[in-house]
Amino acid sequence: MNTSGEGQTIRRFVYLLVIGLAGASAFAQITTTTLQYHPVRNNPWPKHPVHSPLLSANDRSRWCTVWSLVERGTYQIDEIIQQRGWNTIDKGRYQDHFYSSKPPFLPTLVAGLYWGLKRVTGLDLLAQTHETVHILLLIINWVPWLIALGLMALLAERYAKTDFAKIFLVVAAATGTLLTTFLTTFNNHSIAATSVIFALVPLLSIVNDERREWYLFALAGFWGAFAACCELPAALFGVALFVLLVRRSVSQTARFFVPAALIPLLFFFVTNWLCTGSLKPFYANFASPNDTFYRYVENGVPSYWSNPQGIDKGDVSGPVYLFHCTFGHHGIFSLTPIFLLTLVGWMRLQRAPALRTVGWLGLALTVWVLGFYLTQTYSYNYGGTTSGLRWAFWLIPFWLLALIPTLDEWGHRRWFQIVCLLLLAVSVYSVVVPRNNPWQHPWLMNVWTARQSG
């Protein structure tokens, strides 16, 4: 490893170059991704009803809530779904009104941003949909992602030992994960992943460097809870943070971690109460025997979720579902094979004591998440029509950090560097193919389906 000041300067330049190029590409991706769907083109995307940056039922559902909150002061979306291109299957009926099935936590926050943007610029989400959506996506997706990449570079410098490991980690984070693909759409997964990074940085400072500044505990608490509010299975991550920090300082955890964590948690429960009249989001009732939110009849027509189609049928067995979630057509390790190195890294954590705590935590959370979704037998749909296993995306920061032990141990060998580049190339391909719309099947599933039908 080049430990000289000159070597560090060169690495920093490489980090800036990689992050700068990735940021420029993502900026262009966000602001131009729907141009190919313009009606004047000869081959517009057939599933897209209008030229719109609302790319799927999933993100339209959230945008409907944003519009309704700002323009009508309500979580009810009855009016906006009547607009061409705004209707969504991710909705339900409650007390004779339609609501988004998505938790109101993030849409309420984005509604606040939209309210401010409209007051300052006059942009209207319905009249100037492209411009408004693009600006808001840059604020909620692009900026946090760039900050997170910068923090990953700092972690690479701090915990990786070799030049190859440091640079490969940053390149992989910037180009080789499906978080990049999802920057073009309003979703909870990319926001949860960046929140995890924002929580891990102070956690590592407290655990490894014995630092006890109050703001480190506050940052870990706030962002750990924020991640849990975006991805409910990440609640276990928040609990783990609390336990780890209590072991370091009961006083600092009680005085700073807990109050900071309560900020997003209280907002989550208050917005749920305002929207649903309950502390639980609407989707908590999905597949329950008494579910009338998803399963309703309007004008004699049953809702989509009364008889889901295609991948949403979820008619596979548990072992088959687990295979496709890991090594199959939606597989973590088949679509983004750089994380095969993560599997090896988990087995070599004893060689990286500074990463042992986060490494074991990442492994435990991955097993927990896979196990949790395997118990949800009514929704074996891989997250619906989506280019990756989106409900596992918040774990990507853990998987990236777990690359370090393997990269450090074998990174000086030429054959291993070639293997890493090949794994990265496949991962980048999986990221680039759906770059214009992440709400489509993975390329591996298209190949799988073609072989099955052929």
Buried (B, 14 or more C-beta within 10 A) or exposed (E): BEEEEEEBEBBEEBBEEBBEEBBEBBBEBBBEBBEBBEEEEEEBBEEBBBBBBBBBBBBBBBBBBBBBBBBEEBBBBBBBBEEEEBBBBBBBBBEEEBBBBBBBBBBBBBBEBBBEBBEEEEBBBEEBBBBBBBBBBBBBBBEBBBBBBBBBBEBBBBBBBBBBBBBBBBBBBBBBBBBBBBBBBBBBBBBBBBBBBBBBBBBBBBBBEEEEEEEBBBBBBBBBBBBBBBBBBBBBBBEBBBEBBBEBBEEBBEBBBBEBBEBBBEBBBBBBEEBBEEEEBBBBBBBEEEBEBBBBEEEEEEBBBEEBEEBBEBEBEEEEBBBBBBBBBBBBBBBBBBBBBBBBBBEBBEBBEBBBBBBBBBBBBBEBBBEEBBEBEEBBBBBBBBBBBBBBBBBBBBBBBBBBBBBBBBBBEEEBBEBBEEBBEBBBEBBBBBBBBBBBBBBBBEEBEEEEEE
